[in-house]
Amino acid sequence: MATSTNASPAIEPPLVPSRRRDLAPSAALGWLAAGWRDLLVRPATSLVYGLVVFAISGVVIWSLFALGLDYILFPALAGFMVVGPFVAIGLYAKSRDIAKRRPVSLARMILVKSESGAQVWFTGAILCLLMLVWMRAAVLIYALFFGLRPFPGLENVATMLFTTPVGLAMLLVGTVVGALFAAFSFAISTFAIPMLLDEKTDAFTAMGTSISLVWNNLPVMLAWGAIVLVLFALCVATGLLGLIVVFPLLGHATWHSYEAMK
């Protein structure tokens, strides 16, 4: 009785796109320059987007004061950096349209069509939850150091933090905890949101890939994070008015950081 000698064909694993791991820190300035070029393509669309972000931020801050929640103003400002990569999704869409020579319009930036479907919104929800956790942690840190003492008001907060041992200790602990939250949120989102917009993948794969890319390109990502932090600090110094220009600039530049990692 004859037996078959045909061997089953080997099943090859799916191809995984290679990712860059050799970018110099100076590449971050190139992303910023590319972002500026995208901003200047039909600039009104990007500036209106930035104006909307500024207006929403102003409403949120006004609501905090109106509701007597001014004690979470600084954690809220830090929390904005957590959700910022998701809020900028329309700017990524514009940069993608420019690269693919598609029409650029504000409508396309607002009504974003993601290749991953609802996965990008799921990631956005995770970032919002992370922001809320950070704000709650900030309140708990204050309570641990000052107990039930009422918040002294923004006009006295600098004196409380910088001229008392308890204030200095709280500032140190809060900075360390906040830095951990910021680093984690930056790592999971900076490439994940653009990836979910551009590629068919799931949220956890995108976030895991983002963490891997950040870790394997640590010098350039530290440089990029420093640029983002400095520009956001300038926005705060201008009463957030700088968001109108800086937020679109960083959004477009973030898209180019993702493109550089392909």
C-alpha positions in Angstrom: 0.0 0.0 0.0 1.5 3.3 -1.1 2.1 6.0 1.4 2.1 9.7 0.6 5.6 11.3 0.9 4.3 14.9 0.4 5.3 17.0 3.4 2.9 19.6 4.6 4.1 23.1 3.6 5.6 25.1 6.4 3.4 27.8 7.8 5.3 31.1 7.8 4.5 33.6 10.5 2.9 36.9 9.3 5.3 39.6 8.4 5.7 42.2 11.1 6.7 45.7 9.9 10.2 46.6 11.0 10.5 49.6 13.3 13.3 52.1 13.6 15.7 51.8 16.5 18.6 54.0 15.5 17.3 57.6 15.5 19.5 60.3 17.0 18.1 62.8 19.5 18.3 65.5 16.8 15.6 63.8 14.9 13.1 65.3 17.3 13.8 68.7 15.8 13.2 67.3 12.4 9.7 66.2 13.5 9.0 69.6 14.8 10.1 71.2 11.5 7.9 68.7 9.5 5.0 69.5 11.8 5.4 73.2 11.1 5.3 72.6 7.4 2.1 70.6 7.8 0.6 73.4 9.9 1.3 75.9 7.0 -0.7 73.8 4.6 -4.1 75.4 4.8 -3.1 76.8 8.2 -6.6 78.0 9.1 -7.7 74.4 9.6 -5.0 73.6 12.2 -5.4 77.0 13.9 -9.2 76.6 14.3 -8.5 73.1 15.7 -6.1 74.7 18.2 -8.6 77.4 19.0 -11.3 74.8 19.8 -8.8 73.0 22.1 -8.0 76.4 23.8 -11.7 77.2 24.2 -12.6 73.8 25.7 -9.6 74.1 28.1 -10.8 77.6 29.1 -14.3 76.3 29.8 -12.9 73.4 31.9 -10.7 75.8 34.0 -13.6 78.3 34.5 -15.8 75.4 35.6 -13.2 74.3 38.2 -13.2 77.8 39.8 -17.0 78.1 39.5 -17.4 74.7 41.3 -14.8 75.5 44.0 -12.4 72.8 42.6 -9.5 75.2 42.0 -7.3 72.9 44.1 -7.1 70.4 41.3 -6.1 73.0 38.7 -2.5 71.9 38.5 -3.3 68.2 38.4 -5.8 69.0 35.7 -3.2 70.9 33.6 -0.8 67.9 34.0 -3.7 65.6 33.1 -4.2 67.4 29.8 -0.8 66.1 28.7 -2.1 62.6 29.4 -5.1 62.9 27.0 -3.4 65.3 24.6 -2.2 62.6 22.1 -5.8 61.4 21.7 -7.2 65.0 21.4 -4.8 65.6 18.6 -6.1 62.8 16.4 -7.6 65.2 13.9 -4.2 66.8 13.4 -2.8 63.4 12.7 -5.5 62.9 10.1 -4.6 66.2 8.4 -0.9 65.2 8.2 -1.9 61.8 6.8 -4.0 63.5 4.2 -1.1 65.7 3.2 1.2 62.7 2.9 -1.3 60.8 0.8 -2.2 64.0 -1.3 -5.8 63.9 -0.2 -7.9 67.0 0.2 -7.4 68.8 3.6 -10.4 70.1 5.4 -11.6 70.9 8.9 -14.5 68.4 8.4 -12.1 65.6 7.7 -10.1 66.5 10.8 -13.2 66.4 13.0 -14.9 63.4 11.4 -11.9 61.2 11.6 -12.0 57.8 10.0 -9.6 55.4 11.8 -8.3 52.2 10.1 -8.7 50.4 13.4 -12.3 51.5 13.9 -13.5 51.7 17.5 -10.1 50.6 18.9 -8.8 54.2 18.8 -11.7 55.4 20.9 -11.1 52.6 23.4 -7.5 53.8 23.7 -8.8 57.3 24.2 -11.1 56.1 27.0 -8.1 54.4 28.7 -6.2 57.7 28.6 -9.2 59.6 30.1 -9.4 57.0 32.9 -5.6 57.4 33.5 -6.1 61.2 33.7 -8.8 60.8 36.3 -6.7 58.3 38.3 -3.8 60.9 38.3 -6.1 63.7 39.5 -7.4 61.5 42.3 -3.8 60.5 43.3 -2.9 64.2 43.4 -5.8 64.9 45.8 -4.7 62.0 48.0 -1.1 63.2 48.1 -2.3 66.6 49.3 -4.5 64.9 52.0 -1.6 62.7 53.1 0.6 65.8 53.8 -1.9 68.4 54.8 -4.7 66.4 56.2 -8.1 68.2 56.2 -6.5 71.7 55.9 -8.5 73.7 53.3 -6.7 74.6 50.1 -5.1 78.0 50.7 -6.0 79.4 47.2 -3.8 79.8 44.2 -2.4 83.1 45.5 -0.9 81.4 48.5 0.0 78.0 47.0 3.6 79.0 46.2 4.2 80.1 49.8 2.7 76.9 51.1 4.9 74.7 48.7 8.2 76.4 48.8 8.5 77.8 52.3 7.4 74.9 54.5 9.0 71.5 55.0 5.7 69.7 54.5 5.1 71.7 51.3 8.5 70.8 49.9 8.0 67.1 50.8 4.7 67.1 49.1 6.1 68.9 46.1 8.9 66.2 45.8 6.5 63.3 46.2 3.9 64.8 43.8 6.6 65.5 41.2 7.8 61.9 41.3 4.4 60.4 41.2 3.3 62.8 38.4 6.4 62.0 36.4 5.6 58.3 36.6 2.1 58.9 35.4 3.4 61.2 32.6 6.0 58.7 31.5 3.6 55.8 31.4 0.9 57.7 29.5 3.5 59.1 27.1 4.9 55.6 26.4 1.5 54.0 25.7 0.0 56.7 23.6 2.6 58.7 21.6 2.7 56.1 18.8 -0.4 54.2 19.6 -3.0 56.8 18.6 -1.3 57.5 15.2 -0.9 53.8 14.6 -4.5 53.0 15.3 -5.5 55.8 12.9 -3.2 54.5 10.2 -3.1 50.7 10.6 -5.6 47.9 11.2 -4.6 46.7 14.7 -6.1 46.5 18.2 -5.6 48.9 21.1 -3.4 46.7 23.2 -1.1 45.8 20.4 -0.7 49.5 19.5 0.0 50.5 23.1 2.5 47.6 23.5 4.2 48.6 20.3 4.3 52.2 21.4 6.0 51.3 24.7 8.5 49.2 22.8 9.3 52.0 20.3 9.8 54.5 23.1 12.1 52.2 25.1 14.1 51.2 22.0 14.5 54.9 21.0 15.0 56.3 24.4 17.5 59.1 23.6 15.3 60.7 20.8 12.1 60.1 22.8 13.6 61.9 25.9 14.5 64.8 23.6 11.0 64.8 22.1 9.4 64.6 25.6 11.5 67.6 26.7 10.4 69.6 23.7 6.7 68.8 24.4 7.2 69.8 28.1 8.9 73.1 27.3 6.3 74.1 24.7 3.4 73.1 27.0 5.0 75.2 29.8 5.1 78.2 27.4 1.4 77.6 26.8 0.7 77.7 30.5 2.7 80.9 30.8 0.5 82.5 28.2 -2.7 81.6 30.0 -3.0 78.6 27.6 -3.4 81.1 24.6 -0.3 79.5 23.1 -2.3 76.3 22.6 -3.8 77.8 19.5 -0.5 77.4 17.7 1.5 75.0 19.8 -1.1 72.2 20.0 -1.4 71.9 16.2 2.3 72.1 15.8 2.9 69.3 18.3 0.1 67.2 16.8 1.5 67.4 13.3 5.0 66.7 14.6 3.8 63.7 16.6 2.5 62.2 13.3 5.9 62.6 11.8 7.5 60.9 14.8 5.2 57.9 14.1 6.1 58.0 10.4 9.8 58.0 11.3 9.4 54.8 13.2 7.9 52.8 10.3 
